[in-house]
Amino acid sequence: MSPRQTRRTLVRLVLAFLGLILIIISARTLRNDWWNAAVLGLVQGLTEFLPISSTGHLLIVSDLLRFQSSIGGTFEIFIQLGTVLAVAGYYARDLLGQARALPSDAATRRFWLGIVVAFVPAAIFGLLLRDWIKQVLFESPMVIASSLIIGGIVFLLVERLPQQIVSTREVTRITLRQALGVGVSQVLALIPGVSRSGASIVGGMLSGLDRKTATAFSFYLAIPTLGAATVVDLLASLGDLTAADIGRLAIGAIVAMVIGWFSIAWLLRYVANHSFVVFGYYRIIVGVVILALVAAGGL
């Protein structure tokens, strides 16, 4: 990717961010929780599969919207279900073929065993630290901003490292050792602002996957990871759910599903020929903006 193309893509991302700010301003003017839920679904769908942290963006946008619900941070977690459905829909043909091949094909069984291996580390730490993460990390814009900036610097550094030796170029040929490397990297994404997709993609690249394979594996891994997080958090919050919450959750998830579908397609095309440098710069810019908002009392 040439410097000119990098600048052009970065400008587009920043313009999209500024457009989001305008949407937030209009939503605050309307003061309508249903519209706010749709805006948060839009944010989730746009950011889940890009390595820029959907959770970090959701929490900051929720604060800016002054969005309140009786289930707190569970709303931001539940609407991830929409992006799980987007992945399942996008890969529906492959998933059905793998389901049919599972009993007889050793490669397919090994692939899904790899998904399980990659899922387990984040599942264990997520369950153990769930309350602390929601009560401490989710409430700190400073943590989110710092994670975005540090993650952006990591992206820039990784892209400047000597070319890694690529040993795997097909998602179904990922080894269990590589899957574990991705899973350990994904644990870092429990910190809002780190980015689940970003951590897992970088972990995959450092484990010997090419960029496109690491990205595809990250998408598959989203199914159990986001699905489990949604179910666990929703079950823990059932007693606090109201009828209005159910409607807002549905709107947010549906919008996230539709937008997430197009985000998957775009990112897969993008990573075929581009580095993640532009996302590194974007993360740093957004992190600095959040710090400025904190300093100004806007968050």
N, C-alpha and C positions, 0 to 999 in steps of 0.2 A: 504494500500500500504506500503510495507516494505521500510526501508531506502535504501536498495540495489536497489529496483525497481525504487525508486525516483531518485537516482543517475544515473541509466541507462537511464531513460527517459530524464533527464536533459542533459546528455551528448549528446543524440540524437538531442535534440533541439538546443544545442549550435553548434553541427556539422552542422546542417541544416543552422544555422545562418552564420557560416563560409563559407559554400558552397554558400550561397547567396552573401557574400562579394566577392568571386571569380567570380561569375557571373557578379556582378557589375563592377569589374575590367575589365573583358573581354568586357563588353558592352561599357565602357568608351573608350577602345582601338578602338573598331569598329566605334564609333561615328555615329551610325545609329539610327534615331528616331523611326523607325518601330520596331527594335529589342528592344529598350528601352521601347516602349509601351508594348511589350510582357512580358518583365521582370517585369514591374509594374503590369501587369495582374496576373502574377505568384505570386507576393507578396500579392496582394489583395485576391486571391483565397486561399492562404495558411493561411492568418492571420485574415480574417474577422470573422470566427466562433470560432477561438481560443481566449481566453481572454487575448490577448497581444497587442491589438490596431492596427487594419489595417491602420487607418488614420495616426497614428504616424509612422509606418513603411514606408508607402507610401511616406510621406513628406520627411523623411530622405533619403530614397533611391532615390527619385527624385533629391534632392540636390546633393547626391553623384554622380549621373549620369549626373548632370548638364543638366537635361531634361528641355527643354523650349518648350512651345506651346503658341499660341495666346490667349488661354482661361485660362491660369494660373491654379489655384487650381481646376477649374471645371473638368479638366481631372481626377484628383485623386478622385473626387466625382462621376463622370459619370461611371467609370468602376465598381463601386459598383453594377450597373445594372446587371453585369454578375453574381454576387453572389445572387442577388434577383432571377434571373432565375434558379440558381442552387437549391435554396430552393424550388421554385415552382415546379421544376422538381422532386426533391427528394420526396416531399410530394404530388405529383400530384394525386395519387389515393385517399389519405385522403381528399385533397381539393375538388375533384370532388364529393366525397361522402357527404362532409359537405355542398356543394352547393345544392345538391339534397335534403338534409334533412333540410335545413334552413327554408323553409316555414312551416314545420310541427313539427319540433323538438325543444322544448324549450331549451334543454341543448346546442344544437349547436348555437342557437341564443345568449345565454348567453356567450358562449365561444368567439364568434366574437365581442360581445359587450365589453368583457374584453380586446380583442386586441385593440379596438378603445380607450378604457379608458387608456390603457398603452401607446398608441401612442400619445395622445393629449399633454401631458406635454412637450415632446421633440419637437413636432411640433410647439407649441406656442413659446417656447424659441428660437428654431432654426430660426424661421422667424424673431423674434424681434432682435436677435443678429447676424444674418447671416453675415452682412458686417464686423462687428467688429471681429468676430471669424476668418474670412478669412484674414483680413488685419493685425491683431495683433497676434492671437494665432498660425495661420498656418505658420507664418514667424519666429517663435521662436523655435529653437532646444532645448533651455533651458527649455521651457515649456513642450515640449514632453518628454525630459529626466526626468524631475522632476515628471511628471504624471506617467510615467512608473515605476519609483522607488517607489513613494508613493502607487500606485496601487498594486505593488508587495508586499509591507509591509502589506497592507490591506488584501490581500489574505492569507498571512501567519498568520495574527492575527485571521481572520475569521475561518480558519481551526483549530485554537487552542482554540476557544471558546467552552464552554460546548455544547454538542449535542443539536441542536435546536429541538423543538417539531414539528414534521412533521404532517401537517393536510391534505395535498393534495399530492396524488401520481399519479394522472391522469391529463394530460394537459387540457382535456375538462371539468374538475371539478374545475378549478381555480375560486375563488370568485372575485367579482369586487374590493373588498378591496385589495386583493393580487395583482391584475392586476395594481391597482393604485400605490402600493408600487414599483412594477417593473418599471412602467412608470416614477415615480419620480427619481428612481435610474438612469434610462437611460439618464436623463437630464445631468448628470455629464459627459456623454460620448461626449457631444458637445466640450469638451476640448480635443484636440488631444493628444493621449497618454494614455487616461483613458481606452478605450475599451468599445464599445457598448455592445458586448456580455458579457464581464466581469462584467460590472456594472449591467446589467439586470439579469444575473445569480445570482450574490451575493444578489441583491435586492429580487429576488424570494426566495432564500434560507432563508433569514432573515424574509421573509413574511410567511414562513411555507411550502414552496414547497420542495420536496426532490430534490436532485441534478439533476437527470435525467429529471424530469418534468420541473424544472427551465430552463434547457438547451434547451429542446424542445420548451418551450414557447418563449425563446429568439430567436429561429430560425423562428418561425411563425411571431414574432414581427418584424423581419428584413424585411419582405415583404412590409408593408406600410411605415416603417421608412426609409429604404434605397431607396425604390421606390419614395417616395415623395421628398426626398433630391435630388435625381437624376433629377427628372422632374423640380423642382423649379430652380436648379442651371443651368440646360441646357437652360431653357427658358430665364433666365437672361443673358445668354452668346451667344444667337443665332446670334446677330449682329457681334460677333467677330469670328465666326466659319469660317474656311477655308476648302477646299476640303481635304487637307492633314490631318487636325484635325479629320475629319469624319472617315477616314481610320484608324488612330491611335486609336481613341476611340473604333472602332469596334474590332480591334485586342486585345486591352486591355480587353474589356468586354468579349470576347469569351474565352480567356485564363483564366480569372478569373472565368468564369462559369464552365469550365471543372475541374479546380483544386479545386474550391469551393465545387463541388459535392463530391469529395473524402474526403475533409476536414470535411464535415458534418458527413459522415459515420464513419470516424475515431473517431471524438470527441464523438459521441453518444456511441460508443463501449467503449471508454476510461472512460467516466464519470460513467459508470455502476459500476465500481469497484475501481476507484481511486479518490484521492482528487486533489485539484488544487494547492497544495504546489509547485509542479515543475514549474508551470507557474509563481508563485510568485518569485521564484529564477531567472527564466529566465528574467522576466521583470527588476529585479534589475540589473542583469548582463548587459543587453542591454542598460539600462539607464546610467549606469556607462561608457560603451563604447562610447555612444553619448557625454557625458560630456567630455571625454578624446579627442574625435575628435574636439569638440568645442575649448577646450584649446589648441589643436595643430594647430588650424586654418584650419582644414579639412572641417568644416561646417560653 
